[in-house]
Every structure is written in C-alpha cells, then in structure tokens.
Amino acid sequence: MNIGAVIFDLDGTLWDVVNTTTVSANQIAEKHGLPEVNVDDVRRSMGQPRDGSAKMFFPYLPEPEALSLIDEVILHNVDNLFVLGGNLYPDLKDTMAILSKKYNLYIVSNTPEIRYIEAFLVTSGTKELFSGVYASGAAGITKGETIKKVKNNFHPDKAVYVGDSVLDYYAANEADVPFIWADYGFGDVPEADHRISSLNELPDVLDKLFNDIRGI
C-alpha cells in the first residue's frame, strides 16, 4: 500500500525541452515573418504561465496578438515533442520506478495543454508509473489550487511537491504541502527547506520527509 503522494512539476524537474521549444517557436515565427525567438528567452519562459511566455517570445507585439501566437507555438510544440521528445534528466525512469512502488506519483504543470504532459509520458516511457497528471492552465486554476485538489482528493495528510522554481515553491505553500527544490532545474529557491541536486537523491529525501510527516 502506497504511503503518500509525490507530486511533480514537469519542466526543469523531470525534463528539459528548451531545444525542442526553441525549434517550435522559430518555426511559428518564420511562418509569420517575425524575428527569431532567442533560446535564452525560451529558457527563461520555462515554468511561466501562458501570458508570461507570450511576453518573452513576442515582446514587440500587442498582448492579444502575442497570446494568439503563443497558443500556436504551444500546440505546434506538443506535436514536435511527440516526435522529438525532450532531454530527460538522468536516472528519471529508474527513480520513478523505485518511487512508484512506495508512493502514488502525480504531475501538476501549469501548461494550458494536457497533451504536453502526455508527450512527456509517451516519450519517456513512464506513463504506467504515474497515477494522474493535471494541467492547471487548461483547468483555469492556479498550480497551487491544483496541487491542493490532488492532495485533498487522494492524500490529505501525506503529500509533497517537487519543483525547480520559486513559482513552484509558492504553489506548494498555497497548497500547504512540503516543497522539495530540484536545484538542477531552471530556478533558484534559496528559501526551500529540502533540495535535491539529482533525481536519484529523491528516494532518501522522501523517506526522511515522510517519516517526519508521520511523526507530527
């Protein structure tokens, strides 16, 4: 019987899709005769909500036009990801297989497109290891609200969130769950009480954290 929920962010925590997303963004930019999207802007957009990415990719356009284009990029990127995939972080599949024997695993991403998460599951070969995936952007609620729903529906007392950015940290606080910072990702979260520098460190950190939760 699994003893709790481990909820993961996606970008910067389980995979890095900067290269594929840059290709996708520039294919759309070229289609519309727009300037090239810089790879550094793509990297900075990881984990940002839709409107934040639109401003980074197309800062010279009015917001409605930029949002329309970012929606086109998102859909095109999903198609590309099913073919090209992303860069999986080391030990991803082995670590998820170990954790799934002890915990229920979930993904909560702020993507507005659930197929984005499905592209990860298919190309990483980890679909059978996760109990559920949630796209807060598609549901129109915050990442924190989505994490809270997963916690309350499945594991009200024993859930943690693993992410790489300060926005993930804020989302975990909003959901009132412990946060583990993946410091190999895109963000900097010096306030985090728990951290990992690689996925293979996660089982030991979770063992200690869940023992502490049970001891409360």
VMD Tcl script that draws the C-alpha trace (Angstrom):
set ca {
  {0.00 0.00 0.00}
  {1.43 3.37 -1.03}
  {2.00 5.74 1.86}
  {1.57 9.15 0.22}
  {1.64 11.35 -2.86}
  {4.69 12.74 -4.60}
  {3.56 15.49 -6.95}
  {5.98 16.71 -9.61}
  {6.40 19.82 -11.65}
  {7.43 18.96 -15.23}
  {9.76 21.48 -16.90}
  {13.09 21.75 -15.12}
  {12.15 18.90 -12.79}
  {11.58 15.84 -14.97}
  {12.71 17.05 -18.39}
  {14.27 19.99 -20.26}
  {12.50 20.94 -23.50}
  {14.32 24.19 -24.27}
  {15.80 22.89 -27.53}
  {12.56 21.47 -28.94}
  {10.56 24.52 -27.80}
  {13.05 26.86 -29.48}
  {12.66 24.93 -32.73}
  {8.87 25.11 -32.43}
  {8.80 28.83 -31.60}
  {11.03 29.71 -34.52}
  {9.02 27.62 -36.94}
  {5.96 29.67 -35.97}
  {7.93 32.94 -36.04}
  {9.23 32.15 -39.53}
  {5.72 31.24 -40.69}
  {4.52 34.73 -39.69}
  {7.64 36.59 -40.85}
  {8.66 37.53 -37.32}
  {12.13 37.83 -35.72}
  {13.80 34.72 -34.37}
  {13.00 33.74 -30.78}
  {16.15 33.63 -28.68}
  {16.97 30.38 -26.88}
  {17.68 32.32 -23.68}
  {14.15 33.73 -23.74}
  {12.80 30.21 -24.18}
  {14.85 29.05 -21.20}
  {13.56 31.93 -19.05}
  {9.99 31.08 -20.05}
  {10.15 27.56 -18.63}
  {7.56 27.19 -15.89}
  {5.95 30.52 -16.70}
  {2.21 30.83 -17.35}
  {0.97 31.39 -20.90}
  {0.94 35.20 -20.72}
  {4.48 35.31 -19.35}
  {5.79 33.17 -22.20}
  {3.95 35.35 -24.73}
  {5.72 38.46 -23.43}
  {9.12 36.76 -23.55}
  {8.72 35.29 -27.04}
  {6.98 38.25 -28.70}
  {7.68 41.37 -26.59}
  {7.23 43.69 -29.58}
  {3.62 42.64 -30.26}
  {0.36 43.79 -28.64}
  {-0.75 41.37 -25.96}
  {-3.72 39.86 -27.86}
  {-1.53 39.08 -30.87}
  {1.28 37.72 -28.70}
  {-1.16 35.46 -26.85}
  {-2.60 34.17 -30.11}
  {0.89 33.32 -31.33}
  {1.94 31.65 -28.09}
  {-1.14 29.43 -28.35}
  {0.01 28.45 -31.84}
  {3.52 27.75 -30.52}
  {2.15 25.61 -27.67}
  {0.09 23.40 -29.97}
  {2.90 23.08 -32.52}
  {5.40 22.32 -29.76}
  {3.27 19.47 -28.46}
  {3.27 17.89 -31.92}
  {7.04 18.31 -32.12}
  {7.55 16.87 -28.63}
  {5.75 13.65 -29.54}
  {8.34 13.26 -32.32}
  {11.50 14.89 -30.94}
  {10.89 14.46 -27.21}
  {12.80 16.44 -24.60}
  {16.00 15.91 -22.65}
  {15.17 13.67 -19.70}
  {17.10 14.31 -16.53}
  {19.49 11.50 -15.53}
  {18.03 8.47 -13.72}
  {14.47 9.63 -14.43}
  {12.84 6.32 -15.30}
  {14.73 4.26 -12.71}
  {13.90 6.76 -9.96}
  {10.22 6.94 -10.89}
  {10.05 3.13 -10.93}
  {11.53 2.99 -7.42}
  {9.21 5.70 -6.09}
  {6.07 4.24 -7.67}
  {6.44 1.13 -5.54}
  {6.09 3.23 -2.38}
  {4.18 6.38 -3.33}
  {1.48 7.50 -5.74}
  {3.09 9.77 -8.32}
  {1.38 12.75 -9.97}
  {2.35 15.58 -12.30}
  {0.93 19.08 -11.88}
  {2.07 21.51 -14.58}
  {0.73 24.96 -15.41}
  {0.59 24.09 -19.13}
  {-2.65 25.02 -20.89}
  {-2.40 21.83 -22.99}
  {-2.79 18.40 -21.34}
  {-1.19 16.74 -24.39}
  {2.05 18.46 -23.38}
  {2.20 16.23 -20.31}
  {1.12 13.23 -22.37}
  {4.06 13.86 -24.73}
  {6.37 13.52 -21.72}
  {4.73 10.29 -20.56}
  {4.89 8.71 -24.02}
  {8.44 9.73 -24.97}
  {9.88 8.99 -21.51}
  {8.19 5.59 -21.23}
  {6.88 6.40 -17.75}
  {3.12 6.52 -18.38}
  {2.37 3.43 -16.28}
  {4.28 4.85 -13.29}
  {2.05 7.90 -12.69}
  {-1.35 7.78 -11.01}
  {-2.53 11.03 -12.57}
  {-1.49 14.17 -14.46}
  {-3.02 17.64 -14.26}
  {-2.68 20.77 -16.42}
  {-3.67 23.71 -14.24}
  {-3.57 26.10 -17.19}
  {-6.14 24.00 -19.04}
  {-8.38 23.93 -15.96}
  {-8.13 27.70 -15.50}
  {-6.91 27.50 -11.90}
  {-3.56 28.09 -10.26}
  {-0.92 25.43 -9.83}
  {-1.32 25.75 -6.07}
  {-5.06 25.12 -6.29}
  {-4.42 22.08 -8.47}
  {-1.87 20.65 -6.03}
  {-4.34 21.20 -3.20}
  {-7.04 19.30 -5.12}
  {-4.73 16.33 -5.67}
  {-3.74 16.37 -2.01}
  {-7.30 16.64 -0.71}
  {-8.72 14.05 -3.11}
  {-6.07 11.39 -2.64}
  {-3.65 12.02 0.22}
  {-4.86 14.80 2.54}
  {-2.14 14.32 5.13}
  {0.83 12.95 3.19}
  {1.75 14.84 0.02}
  {4.82 16.73 -1.18}
  {5.57 18.82 -4.26}
  {8.86 18.62 -6.20}
  {9.75 21.55 -8.44}
  {12.57 23.76 -9.63}
  {11.31 27.36 -9.44}
  {10.18 29.94 -6.93}
  {6.73 29.77 -8.55}
  {6.65 26.07 -7.65}
  {7.67 26.97 -4.10}
  {4.81 29.48 -3.89}
  {2.38 26.91 -5.32}
  {3.40 24.34 -2.68}
  {2.92 26.97 0.04}
  {-0.52 27.82 -1.38}
  {-1.42 24.13 -1.23}
  {0.10 23.76 2.25}
  {2.40 20.89 1.29}
  {6.16 20.49 1.84}
  {8.34 21.54 -1.09}
  {11.47 19.87 -2.45}
  {13.61 22.08 -4.67}
  {15.21 20.40 -7.72}
  {18.24 22.69 -7.86}
  {19.43 21.29 -11.21}
  {16.47 22.95 -12.98}
  {15.83 26.50 -14.17}
  {15.13 28.40 -10.97}
  {16.67 29.49 -7.69}
  {14.78 28.79 -4.45}
  {17.07 29.59 -1.52}
  {14.06 29.54 0.85}
  {13.45 25.82 0.25}
  {13.85 23.58 3.31}
  {14.52 20.50 1.19}
  {16.54 20.13 -2.00}
  {17.95 17.59 -4.42}
  {20.75 18.00 -6.94}
  {19.75 14.92 -8.95}
  {16.69 12.71 -9.18}
  {18.46 9.72 -7.67}
  {18.69 11.63 -4.37}
  {14.91 11.82 -4.14}
  {14.10 8.42 -2.55}
  {16.23 9.13 0.52}
  {14.93 12.69 0.89}
  {11.33 11.45 0.62}
  {11.89 8.68 3.17}
  {13.08 11.23 5.72}
  {10.37 13.74 4.86}
  {7.50 11.25 5.04}
  {8.86 9.87 8.31}
  {8.79 13.43 9.66}
  {5.23 13.93 8.41}
  {4.08 10.70 10.06}
  {5.75 11.81 13.27}
  {3.77 15.04 13.51}
}
mol new
graphics top color blue
foreach p $ca { graphics top sphere $p radius 0.5 }
foreach p [lrange $ca 0 end-1] q [lrange $ca 1 end] { graphics top cylinder $p $q radius 0.2 }
display resetview
